[in-house]
Amino acid sequence: MRGRATIAAALAGIAGAGLGCALPGSAVGSPRPAAIGAAARPGAMPAILIGPTVSVRVKPRVGGVRTRFTFSLVLPTSTMPGRGGSVVDTLSISGPRGARCVAGAYVRLPAAAAGQRVTVTLGPAGLGGRWCTGRYAGYVLESLRTPCSVGLLRLMCPQVVIAPRVIARFWLRVR
């Protein structure tokens, strides 16, 4: 347990100190950002270390090489831009590789308020052809992006992604 507390403290320090950034619900430079701070009770896991918590609806679950798949989920965190940065959710799928077929894709989810359902559709025609046959695994990654107009961060902005975490995992099959 001591190792987990040390990791949580280190992550809290990275996220809140020295970068001039803030997580939603915390002030810039706050010693305890709301989304990463210390665990609520001794021995509890901080939110950043907990695995996927969101369910993704995939329709259809099984499709053909030209099927358009629709992914739908309820966002746990607002992805609306804010002064201290913004939360960005990205959906990614990957599957078997093959000649002249689409083995994977990713898309940034649209901005939405916490608790709102978002839906995206991926079709192979827009990605370069047809899906490869087989099982695809997917996940939704949530991360905090800092604003690019703050001093040194302007130079580093494309590389700065804070506290990425997988909030959902799912699968689909192409026959």
NUPATI-674149 format. One record per residue: x, y, z of N, C-alpha, C in turn. Coordinates in steps of 0.001 Angstrom, whole numbers, padded with zeros to 6 digits, always signed. Example, Ala and Ser with C-alpha at 12.3 -4.5 7.8 and 13.67 -1.06 7.14 Angstrom:
BEGIN
+013190-005690+007800+012300-004500+007800+013200-003300+007800
+012850-002250+007080+013670-001060+007140+012900+000030+007870
//
This chain:
BEGIN
+000811-001199+000000+000000+000000+000000+000854+001263+000000
+001987+001199+000667+002841+002384+000734+003286+002802-000662
+003569+001837-001542+003970+002139-002917+002879+002865-003680
+001636+002448-003486+000520+003104-004163+000376+004552-003713
+000532+004792-002407+000431+006152-001890+001558+007011-002454
+002753+006445-002568+003890+007177-003122+003644+007536-004578
+003114+006592-005355+002799+006853-006761+001757+007959-006869
+000712+007887-006037-000341+008903-006078+000222+010273-005723
+001102+010340-004719+001697+011615-004335+002573+012162-005452
+003333+011288-006097+004190+011724-007203+003352+012248-008359
+002274+011538-008700+001406+011989-009787+000746+013314-009443
+000342+013480-008198-000263+014747-007781+000744+015878-007907
+001983+015624-007554+003020+016637-007672+003299+016998-009109
+003327+015995-009996+003570+016246-011415+002430+017051-012011
+001206+016687-011659+000053+017346-012265-000169+018763-011753
+000203+019050-010506-000142+020335-009956+001009+021298-009743
+002219+020813-009725+003336+021691-009379+004224+021981-010576
+004607+023206-010687+005627+023583-011653+005177+023718-013092
+004069+023145-013483+003638+023235-014871+002654+024372-015099
+002113+024937-014024+001153+026016-014183-000150+025536-014779
-000477+024273-014548-001714+023730-015112-002613+023290-013981
-003857+023034-014288-004795+022594-013265-005745+021582-013853
-006207+020696-013016-007231+019745-013411-008590+020374-013137
-009635+019903-013815-010959+020453-013553-011286+020386-012065
-011769+021474-011508-012152+021498-010104-011030+021915-009174
-009865+022300-009680-008771+022731-008817-008184+024019-009350
-007543+024745-008477-006931+026007-008867-005552+025750-009468
-005080+026668-010304-003751+026548-010887-002730+026503-009762
-001825+025514-009811-000781+025384-008800-001277+024797-007489
-002507+024324-007439-003065+023744-006230-002231+022542-005793
-001922+022406-004494-001131+021263-004058-001887+019944-004149
-003228+019965-004222-004012+018738-004326-005055+018883-005413
-004704+018631-006673-005702+018698-007734-006850+017741-007440
-008059+018150-007752-009250+017375-007408-009261+015981-008014
-008840+015815-009268-008960+014520-009927-007827+013563-009599
-006718+014046-009040-005596+013154-008787-005218+013079-007324
-005617+014009-006504-005158+014120-005124-005091+012818-004362
-004699+012892-003122-004529+011703-002289-005836+010924-002184
-005729+009665-001883-006895+008794-001763-007803+009283-000640
-009104+009013-000766-010084+009480+000210-009864+008856+001581
-009414+007628+001648-009136+006963+002919-007826+006205+002770
-007130+005968+003862-005851+005260+003774-006018+003915+003080
-005142+003624+002148-005179+002350+001442-006074+002340+000216
-006897+003386+000011-007780+003436-001150-006980+003840-002381
-007409+003388-003528-006724+003723-004770-007182+005087-005265
-006255+005972-005654-006673+007242-006243-007323+006999-007595
-008128+007946-008057-008907+007788-009285-008042+007467-010495
-006849+008022-010575-006019+007829-011763-005554+006376-011912
-005482+005629-010818-004979+004261-010882-006081+003226-011037
-007329+003658-011039-008454+002740-011183-008672+002470-012665
-009040+001250-012994-009222+000866-014390-010483+001431-015014
-010864+000910-016179-012015+001401-016931-013296+001412-016099
-014073+002478-016241-015295+002633-015457-016520+002946-016300
-016355+003108-017606-017441+003519-018487-017776+002388-019448
-019056+002216-019718-019500+001194-020660-019680+001817-022050
-019182+001140-023070-019319+001604-024453-020299+000682-025173
-021318+001266-025807-022237+000496-026652-021644+000452-028055
-021495-000747-028594-020979-000928-029948-022089-001549-030769
-022490-000885-031861-023555-001410-032722-023102-001368-034164
-023144-002447-034868-023350-003797-034355-022075-004309-033685
-022188-005298-032847-021022-005897-032186-020235-006752-033183
-020956-007380-034119-020328-008190-035169-020794-007645-036516
-019845-007383-037414-020186-006817-038710-019325-007378-039818
-019520-006854-041004-018763-007282-042175-017645-006302-042504
-016941-006568-043580-015776-005764-043942-016125-004334-044356
-017380-004070-044677-017788-002709-045048-018752-002069-044038
-018917-002691-042882-019844-002211-041859-019376-000905-041230
-020333-000008-040979-020066+001209-040208-020443+000895-038763
-019476+000997-037857-019696+000711-036438-019969+002015-035693
-020974+001972-034802-021337+003130-034001-020964+002861-032551
-020281+003818-031942-019827+003717-030558-020512+004810-029756
-021069+004432-028614-021823+005379-027804-021444+005183-026333
-021213+006301-025626-020891+006220-024206-021298+007503-023503
-021472+007394-022189-021785+008559-021359-020473+009024-020734
-020115+010289-020976-018853+010815-020466-018921+011072-018960
-017924+010578-018208-017922+010809-016758-017419+012197-016379
-016674+012841-017280-016052+014134-017020-016378+015084-018165
-016596+016330-017859-016850+017307-018904-015624+017465-019794
-015862+017514-021097-014776+017732-022044-014886+019113-022680
-015633+019988-022035-015763+021365-022506-014483+022116-022132
-013960+022938-023035-012721+023669-022738-012872+024569-021514
-011794+024668-020721-011792+025515-019535-010507+026313-019457
-010433+027203-018475-009262+028057-018330-007996+027267-017995
-008098+026247-017164-006922+025499-016736-006545+024384-017679
-007225+024262-018777-006971+023176-019715-008280+022517-020073
-008211+021437-020801-009433+020733-021155-009196+019235-021128
-010248+018515-020798-010206+017065-020824-010534+016635-022250
-009746+015712-022786-009927+015224-024151-010117+013715-024091
-011150+013217-024747-011396+011778-024832-011158+011319-026261
-010419+010217-026392-010093+009665-027700-010492+008197-027730
-011225+007792-028774-011618+006401-028960-010648+005770-029958
-010145+004594-029620-009173+003919-030468-009539+002443-030600
-009408+001899-031823-009603+000456-032028-008421-000086-032822
-008085-001329-032555-007039-001984-033341-007375-003461-033468
-007012-004014-034615-007331-005406-034890-006252-006061-035718
-006606-007153-036362-005624-007894-037148-005154-007087-038364
-003902-007260-038704-003347-006563-039870-003492-007449-041099
-003678-006804-042225-003798-007527-043482-003468-006619-044642
-003363-007213-045799-003066-006435-047004-004316-005686-047461
-004183-004400-047698-005245-003545-048223-006525-003556-047406
-006373-003549-046075-007556-003432-045212-007195-002572-044010
-008220-002068-043348-008047-001158-042219-007919-001963-040932
-006753-001870-040293-006480-002637-039075-006756-001853-037803
-007006-000561-037914-007261+000232-036720-007638+001652-037061
-008109+002360-036053-008502+003755-036231-008606+004416-034867
-008537+005745-034868-008812+006495-033646-009503+007790-034022
-010287+008286-033079-011024+009520-033311-011196+010252-031978
-011074+011566-032016-011317+012383-030829-012827+012505-030660
-013309+012253-029454-014742+012350-029192-015150+013823-029117
-016383+014134-029505-016832+015531-029452-016915+016040-028010
-016719+017338-027828-016827+017954-026505-018259+017836-026000
-018382+017518-024710-019705+017361-024114-019608+017559-022608
-020737+017837-021975-020797+017994-020524-020746+016629-019850
-020347+016606-018601-020325+015359-017831-021733+014775-017784
-021844+013472-017966-023136+012799-017948-023860+012793-019275
-023322+013447-020275-023948+013495-021599-023448+012328-022450
-024352+011754-023249-023986+010658-024148-023401+011226-025437
-022277+010649-025868-021677+011020-027147-021652+009783-028040
-021780+010013-029335-021816+008926-030308-020907+009263-031477
-020113+008293-031903-019289+008444-033099-019447+007192-033952
-019311+007368-035249-019410+006252-036186-018126+006166-036994
-017603+004949-037108-016411+004704-037917-016760+003715-039019
-016455+004080-040236-016661+003202-041378-015349+003052-042132
-015106+001906-042712-013828+001673-043386-013654+002500-044657
-014746+002891-045296-014635+003661-046543-013901+004982-046297
-014200+005640-045190-013552+006894-044861-012135+006724-044334
-011739+005475-044080-010411+005201-043530-009486+004525-044538
-009977+004300-045742-009090+003749-046759-009450+002383-047313
-010680+001938-047184-011027+000662-047813-012041-000161-047063
-011607-001306-046550-012490-002218-045817-011782-002677-044553
-012564-003171-043574-011976-003681-042341-011255-004992-042606
-010204-005263-041880-009585-006585-041880-010511-007507-041080
-010559-008777-041406-011424-009694-040660-010735-010124-039368
-011547-010286-038326-011026-010728-037032-011590-009898-035890
-010984-010063-034727-011436-009392-033505-010661-008089-033314
-011398-007015-033020-010810-005707-032739-011018-005390-031263
-009994-004862-030637-010094-004397-029252-010050-002877-029285
-010772-002263-028376-010789-000813-028357-010785-000264-026951
-010471+001009-026848-010496+001691-025563-010764+003176-025775
-011197+003822-024696-011366+005271-024696-010354+005823-023695
-009508+006735-024164-008472+007347-023338-008888+008764-022981
-008854+009081-021691-009160+010424-021214-007856+011068-020751
-007605+012283-021196-006385+012979-020775-006659+014470-020637
-005783+015135-019922-005903+016565-019712-004909+017265-020615
-005369+018214-021375-004504+019021-022238-004390+020396-021617
-003199+020923-021595-002983+022246-021033-003197+023306-022103
-003534+024532-021690-003653+025601-022685-002263+025937-023237
-002187+026276-024499-000894+026502-025158-000401+027935-025075
-001046+028799-024360-000650+030206-024368+000108+030621-023115
+000565+029660-022322+001210+029976-021055+002721+029770-021157
+003493+030842-021234+004952+030831-021178+005627+029679-021886
+006395+028908-021119+007166+027787-021647+006263+026717-022262
+005031+026579-021761+004123+025565-022297+003812+025799-023766
+003913+027054-024238+003666+027345-025640+004637+026557-026516
+005875+026407-026077+006892+025673-026842+006685+024166-026759
+006224+023675-025610+006087+022235-025377+004684+021714-025643
+003750+022546-025945+002343+022189-025943+001994+020894-026667
+002477+020627-027865+002076+019381-028512+002467+018124-027743
+003491+018197-026889+003941+017032-026138+003288+016902-024761
+002616+017932-024273+002107+017913-022910+000732+017261-022862
+000672+016081-022240-000583+015395-021963-000471+014926-020529
-001392+015361-019685-001304+015064-018264-002352+014039-017867
-001929+013095-017056-002808+012108-016430-003674+011331-017415
-003101+010727-018453-003944+009919-019333-004434+008672-018593
-005676+008298-018841-006205+007070-018240-007249+006460-019155
-007297+005163-019159-008282+004429-019948-009570+004397-019139
-010649+004945-019712-011930+004981-018998-012894+003922-019501
-012576+003282-020636-013469+002246-021164-012682+001296-022066
-013103+000047-022076-012568-000962-022995-013756-001665-023652
-013579-002089-024897-014651-002763-025623-014045-003600-026733
-014878-004347-027423-014419-005166-028536-015500-005226-029606
-015101-005627-030801-016034-005899-031893-015393-006945-032808
-016189-007534-033656-015685-008566-034556-016116-008260-035986
-015189-008494-036924-015469-008328-038340-015348-009698-038985
-016396-010121-039717-016393-011427-040391-016341-011250-041891
//
